[in-house]
Amino acid sequence: QVQLVESGGGLVQPGGSLRLSCTSTGDTFRSYTMGWFRQAPGKEREFVGTIRSMGGHTYYADSVKGRFTISRDNAKNTVYLHMNNLKPEDTAVYYCAAGTGIILSAIRGQENYKLWGRGTQVTVSS
């Protein structure tokens, strides 16, 4: 069974940067649309961004656009979330998720992603 494992979380000061990684144990990684979601304390899980399987097109939530970048390395079965200019409101557990056959209008819907990692904590604080 395919598993997703996130890493790279931690404590960072406001304005700092982090890079999260999500590695898939399966051999069909390149066929997945890979999404990043986050859940802050007391809040619902929300869409952060996604990268498509074909073409590698990326889409982002308005709250992170211009600060976060998603990339993927299919040879390593890994997707990355590069986070710059971090703010305290970015503090959350970050999850990666994988899905197939997701149409463009549905990429922000977490219900469309069938595989999920366990998450990694990101804390932005001075």
N, C-alpha and C positions, 0 to 999 in steps of 0.2 A: 504494500500500500504506500502511495506517495505521501511523504511528510514534508512539511515546511518548517524550517528552523531559522528564527531570527537571531541576530546578534548585533552588538555595537552600541547598545543603549548605555546610558550613564548619566552622570551629573555634569552639567555644563553651565557656564555663566551666561547671562544675557549678552547677545551679540556674538556668541561663539558658534562653533560648527560641530556637527557630528555626521558620521556616515553609518547608516544601518545597512545590514546585509540580510538577505533571506535566501537560503539555499534549499533546493528541492532534492529529495533523495531519488526521485523517479527519473526515467529516461525520456519523458515526453515534455520536458520543461519548455522547449521551444514552441510548443503548440498552445501554451497557456497565455491568456491575458493575466498580467500580474498587477494586483492592486495593493495599495497601502491604506490602512485605516487607523484611526486612533480613538482612544477612549480616555477622557479626562475624568478625574474623580467627580462623582455625582452627575455625570453627563452621559448621554447616549453615545455609542460608537459612531464616528463620522468618517466620511470619505476624505482622503488626503490627496490621492492621485493614483494614476494607473498607467501602465505601458502595455501596448498591444503586442500580440504575438507576431503579427505580420506587419512589417514596416517599422515597428518600434515607435509608433506615434504615442505621444504622452498627453495626458490631460490632468489638470490640477484643480483643487478647490481654490476659490478666490483667496482664502485666508493664507495660503502658502505660496501662491503664484509669485514668481520672481525670487523666492527665497529657497524653495525646495526643487530638487531635480531628481528624476527617476531614470535609471539606466539599467541595462541588463547585459549579462555576459552568458550567452547560451552555451558556450563551451564549458563554463563552470557551473551551469545550472543555478545561477545566482542573479538576483535582482537587488539593486541598491537604491537607497533613499539618501540623497545628499542634502543635508539640512544646513543652511547658512543663516546668519543673522537671527539666531534663535531668540524667542521671546518667552517670558514666563507662561504665557497662555498656550505655548506649545507643549507644556508639560502634560504627559499622557502615557498610557501604554500603547505602543505602536504594534500593529499586526500586519503581516503580509497575508495575502489571499490569492488564490488562483482560480481561474474559471476558463471555460471554453464556450465558444458560440455566443458570446455576449455582444449584443448589438450596441451601437454607439450610444443610443439614448438611454441605455441601461447600465453604463459602466460605473455610475456612482452608487448603484444599488447593491448593498452588501449581500442581499439575498441571492444575487446572481453569481456569487463566488462560492464554489463548492468545497474548496480546501482552505484550511486556515492554519496559521502557526499559532503558537502559544503566547506570543507577544514579548516585547522587550520594553523596559521602563526607560523613559527619557524624562529627566528632571532639569528644568532651566531655572536656576536660582543663583543669587549672589551670596 
